[in-house]
Amino acid sequence: MFKQNHINSQVRGERDASNKYETIKLGLDVHADSIRVVRMIDGATPQPAQKMSPKDFLIWVAKQVPLAKKVYSCYEAGPFGYGLHRQLVALGIENVVIRPQVLDEYYSRVNTDKTDAAALTRRLDAYVRGNRKALSVVRVPTEAEEQKRVASRQREQLMRELQRVAAQGRSLLLSQGYREKGVWWKLRWSHLQSRLPEWLTKHLEVFRTVLQALQSQLNEATRSLEEQAPEARPRGMGGLTCAIIQREIGDWQRFKNRRQVGSYTGLCAGVSSSGRSTQMLSVNKCGNQRLRCALVVMAWRMLIYQPRCHAVQKWRKVLLNAKAKASAAARKKAIVAVARQLAVDLWRWQTGRATPEQLGWEMAA
């Protein structure tokens, strides 16, 4: 009897190997030391979640490839980057990285790694079947694009750390009755030393040493980015701003129309509409925050250096407060509109859809 059962199991194994599943879908909840995975075979009910180490998961997922004609997987973008995505693609799996989202749709207050992985699997199933709005897919940059982007983002981290430590020094001074503004640790340091008690100066020296090191690294990072910026750029678009925008965009060709460009900047107005009631809201900020900040900085500079720029001319009177009724809110809306239009103009220029002359630009080089 045991021998007959063993033979039957071998036959079933050979049959399963010859008749592959149509699809296998894997929803992944990724952590630093573990991965929760829920598997769905064809259109069946998702299987119970499994917990594996990253190493064991790669071994297990490689065994899924020969079992089906196509294997799909997805996980949320986060601090783990795109290394796992590239490993899955190398194994022949069609993986998508998606925007982080609330997976507890009904707010049942039951949110675990298991439920998240199961929800991702169900949404992946709908996505594979043709519902492209089931997942908000994130574009995965190339390794070269990612390496360039790290340089500009590291500079931003250095700047924020510099501001944080400087604020700690000002906080210490304020706690002892001394109010200082700005960069207290530079030119004003000699003046501060002459009127501060020795014990306070000693503690401030700790912050000052760290600040000097951060400032040195920040200056070097800024200089490197400015040197790598292309010389052919509009007047008012500094080397640093140009480098940041280019690195955050990656590839201008990935945008098919101006709406996609505007959406990626997060500078589009929100809308609340129901029935006959329609209300325009502030910008949705759903796009790239670093790109958005760089575009606003560029917009203010273009206002000064590019008076004939088409994007600036429409809002020039409002931004320069030439109209008596131009309030701060109106100027803020105007600069957002200019920044959004500049993003579209940069896309048109970089993809050959328009020349600088057609955009009303004066080039720096």
C-alpha positions in Angstrom: 0.0 0.0 0.0 2.8 2.4 0.9 4.6 1.6 -2.3 1.4 2.2 -4.4 0.8 5.6 -2.7 4.4 6.6 -3.4 4.0 5.7 -7.1 0.8 7.7 -7.3 2.5 10.8 -5.7 5.3 10.5 -8.3 2.8 10.4 -11.1 1.0 13.4 -9.8 4.3 15.3 -9.5 5.2 14.5 -13.1 1.7 15.7 -14.2 2.0 18.9 -12.3 5.4 19.5 -13.8 4.1 19.0 -17.3 1.0 21.1 -16.8 2.1 24.5 -15.5 -0.2 26.9 -13.8 -1.2 30.0 -15.8 -0.1 32.5 -13.2 1.3 32.7 -9.7 0.9 36.0 -7.9 2.9 37.0 -4.8 2.2 39.8 -2.4 5.2 40.7 -0.4 5.4 42.6 2.9 9.1 43.4 3.1 11.1 44.0 6.3 14.8 44.2 7.0 15.1 40.7 8.5 12.0 39.0 7.1 9.5 38.9 4.2 5.9 37.9 4.5 4.6 36.4 1.3 1.1 35.4 0.2 0.8 33.2 -2.9 -2.2 33.1 -5.2 -2.3 30.4 -7.9 -4.4 31.4 -10.9 -7.7 32.8 -9.6 -7.8 30.7 -6.4 -8.1 32.0 -2.9 -4.9 33.4 -1.6 -2.9 30.9 0.5 -1.9 31.6 4.1 1.0 34.0 4.6 4.5 32.6 5.0 7.4 34.2 6.8 10.9 33.8 5.5 14.3 35.4 5.8 15.4 37.4 2.7 17.9 34.6 1.8 15.4 31.8 2.2 12.8 33.8 0.2 15.0 34.1 -2.8 15.6 30.4 -2.8 11.8 29.7 -2.4 10.7 32.2 -5.0 13.2 30.8 -7.6 11.3 27.5 -7.3 8.0 29.2 -8.2 9.3 30.2 -11.6 9.1 26.8 -13.3 5.7 26.1 -11.8 3.8 28.7 -13.8 3.8 30.3 -17.2 4.1 33.7 -15.6 5.0 34.7 -12.0 4.0 38.2 -10.7 4.9 39.9 -7.5 4.7 43.3 -5.9 5.8 45.2 -2.8 5.5 48.7 -1.5 8.3 51.2 -2.0 10.2 52.1 1.1 13.7 52.2 2.8 14.8 49.0 1.1 15.1 50.6 -2.3 15.0 48.5 -5.5 17.5 45.8 -4.8 14.8 43.2 -4.2 13.0 44.3 -7.4 16.2 43.8 -9.5 16.8 40.3 -7.9 13.2 39.2 -8.7 13.4 40.5 -12.3 16.7 38.6 -12.8 14.9 35.4 -11.8 12.3 36.0 -14.5 9.5 37.3 -12.3 7.5 40.3 -13.4 7.7 42.5 -10.3 6.2 45.9 -9.7 7.0 48.4 -6.9 4.0 50.3 -5.8 3.4 53.5 -3.9 2.8 52.9 -0.1 -0.9 53.0 0.7 -3.5 52.2 3.3 -4.3 48.5 2.8 -7.0 48.4 5.5 -9.7 49.8 3.2 -12.5 49.4 5.7 -10.5 50.8 8.6 -11.2 47.6 10.6 -8.2 48.4 12.8 -6.7 45.0 12.0 -3.5 45.7 10.2 -0.7 43.1 10.3 2.0 41.9 8.0 -0.2 39.0 7.1 -3.2 41.1 6.2 -1.0 43.6 4.2 0.5 40.8 2.2 -2.9 39.3 1.5 -4.3 42.7 0.4 -1.4 43.2 -1.9 -2.0 39.8 -3.5 -5.6 40.5 -4.2 -4.8 43.9 -5.7 -2.0 42.4 -7.8 -4.5 39.8 -9.1 -6.8 42.6 -10.2 -3.9 44.5 -11.8 -2.8 41.4 -13.7 -6.3 40.9 -15.0 -6.4 44.4 -16.5 -7.4 46.8 -13.8 -4.4 49.1 -14.0 -5.8 51.4 -11.3 -5.7 48.6 -8.7 -2.0 49.5 -8.0 -0.1 52.7 -8.2 3.1 51.6 -9.8 6.3 53.4 -9.1 8.9 53.8 -11.8 12.1 52.0 -10.9 15.2 54.1 -11.8 18.2 52.6 -13.5 21.2 51.9 -11.3 23.0 54.8 -12.9 20.1 57.2 -12.2 19.8 56.0 -8.7 23.5 56.6 -8.0 23.3 60.1 -9.4 20.2 60.8 -7.3 22.0 59.7 -4.1 24.5 62.5 -4.5 21.9 65.3 -4.5 19.8 63.7 -1.7 22.9 63.2 0.5 23.6 66.9 0.1 20.1 67.6 1.3 20.6 65.4 4.3 23.8 67.2 5.2 22.0 70.5 5.0 19.2 69.3 7.3 21.7 67.9 9.8 23.5 71.2 9.8 20.3 73.1 10.5 19.4 70.6 13.3 22.7 70.9 15.1 22.8 74.7 14.7 19.3 74.8 16.2 20.5 72.8 19.2 23.2 75.3 19.8 20.7 78.2 19.7 18.4 76.3 22.0 21.2 75.9 24.6 22.0 79.6 24.3 18.3 80.6 24.8 18.0 78.3 27.8 20.7 80.5 29.5 19.2 83.8 28.5 21.1 84.5 25.3 19.1 84.8 22.1 21.0 84.3 18.8 19.8 84.1 15.3 21.3 82.6 12.2 24.8 81.1 12.0 26.0 81.8 15.5 28.9 79.5 15.1 30.7 81.5 12.3 31.5 85.2 12.3 29.6 85.8 15.6 31.5 83.2 17.5 34.4 85.5 18.6 31.8 88.0 19.8 29.9 85.3 21.7 33.0 84.0 23.4 33.8 87.4 24.9 30.4 87.6 26.7 29.6 83.9 27.5 30.6 82.1 30.6 33.4 79.6 30.1 31.3 76.5 30.9 28.7 77.5 28.3 31.4 78.1 25.7 32.9 74.7 26.3 29.5 73.0 25.5 28.9 75.1 22.5 32.4 74.2 21.1 31.1 70.6 20.8 28.3 71.7 18.5 30.6 74.1 16.7 33.1 71.3 15.8 30.3 69.2 14.4 28.9 72.1 12.4 32.3 73.0 10.9 32.7 69.4 9.7 29.1 69.4 8.3 29.6 72.7 6.5 32.8 71.5 4.9 31.1 68.4 3.6 28.1 70.4 2.4 30.3 72.9 0.5 32.1 70.0 -1.2 28.8 68.3 -2.2 27.4 71.6 -3.5 30.5 72.3 -5.5 30.5 68.8 -7.0 26.8 69.1 -8.1 27.3 72.5 -9.6 30.3 71.3 -11.6 28.3 68.4 -13.0 25.4 70.6 -14.2 25.2 71.2 -17.9 26.3 74.6 -19.1 23.5 74.9 -21.6 20.6 76.0 -19.3 18.3 79.0 -19.0 19.5 82.1 -17.2 18.2 82.0 -13.6 18.5 78.2 -13.4 21.5 77.8 -11.2 23.9 74.8 -11.5 22.6 73.3 -8.2 19.0 73.6 -9.1 19.6 72.2 -12.5 21.5 69.2 -11.1 18.7 68.5 -8.6 15.9 68.7 -11.2 17.8 66.5 -13.6 18.5 63.8 -11.0 15.0 63.7 -9.6 13.5 63.4 -13.1 15.9 60.8 -14.3 14.6 60.4 -17.8 12.4 63.1 -19.4 11.3 60.7 -22.1 9.2 58.7 -19.7 6.5 61.4 -19.7 4.1 61.1 -22.6 2.2 64.4 -22.1 2.2 67.6 -20.0 -0.3 66.3 -17.6 2.0 63.5 -16.5 4.7 66.1 -15.9 2.5 68.3 -13.8 1.2 65.3 -11.8 4.7 64.2 -11.0 5.6 67.6 -9.6 2.7 67.6 -7.1 1.9 71.2 -8.0 -1.6 70.4 -9.4 -4.6 71.8 -7.5 -6.8 69.4 -5.5 -10.5 69.3 -6.3 -13.5 68.5 -4.1 -16.6 68.0 -6.2 -19.9 66.5 -5.4 -23.2 67.2 -7.3 -23.4 70.9 -8.1 -20.7 71.8 -5.5 -17.1 72.2 -6.7 -14.3 73.6 -4.7 -10.7 74.0 -5.7 -8.2 73.0 -3.0 -4.6 73.7 -2.4 -1.9 71.7 -4.4 -2.2 68.0 -3.8 1.6 67.5 -3.1 1.3 64.0 -4.4 4.5 64.1 -6.5 8.2 64.5 -5.9 8.8 66.8 -3.0 12.4 67.6 -3.8 11.5 68.4 -7.4 8.7 70.6 -6.3 11.0 72.7 -4.0 13.6 73.1 -6.8 11.0 74.2 -9.3 9.6 76.9 -6.9 13.2 78.2 -6.3 13.7 78.3 -10.1 10.4 80.1 -10.6 11.4 83.0 -8.3 14.8 83.3 -10.1 13.2 83.2 -13.5 11.0 86.1 -12.5 14.2 88.2 -12.1 16.4 86.9 -14.9 13.9 85.9 -17.5 11.3 88.8 -17.9 10.3 87.6 -21.4 9.8 84.0 -20.3 6.2 83.0 -21.4 5.6 81.1 -18.1 6.5 84.2 -16.1 4.8 87.0 -18.2 1.3 85.9 -17.3 1.9 86.2 -13.6 4.6 88.9 -13.5 2.4 91.7 -12.2 1.0 89.6 -9.4 4.4 88.3 -8.3 6.0 91.8 -8.4 3.0 93.1 -6.5 2.3 95.6 -9.2 -1.4 95.1 -8.6 -2.7 96.8 -5.5 -5.0 93.8 -4.7 -2.2 91.2 -5.0 -2.3 89.4 -1.6 0.2 87.0 -0.2 -2.1 84.1 -1.1 -2.4 85.3 -4.7 1.3 85.5 -5.0 1.7 82.0 -3.6 -0.8 80.7 -6.1 1.0 82.5 -8.9 4.4 81.1 -8.1 3.0 77.6 -8.0 1.5 78.1 -11.4 4.8 79.4 -12.8 6.7 76.5 -11.3 4.2 74.0 -12.8 4.5 75.6 -16.2 8.3 75.6 -16.0 8.3 71.9 -15.4 6.3 71.4 -18.5 8.5 73.8 -20.5 11.7 71.9 -19.3 10.1 68.7 -20.5 9.3 70.2 -23.9 12.8 71.6 -24.2 14.6 68.4 -23.1 12.5 66.2 -25.4 12.9 68.5 -28.4 9.3 69.6 -28.5 10.2 73.3 -28.2 13.3 75.5 -28.5 14.4 78.0 -25.9 13.4 80.8 -28.2 9.9 79.5 -28.5 9.7 79.4 -24.7 11.0 83.0 -24.4 14.2 81.9 -22.6 17.6 83.5 -22.6 20.3 80.8 -22.3 23.2 81.1 -19.9 25.6 79.5 -22.3 
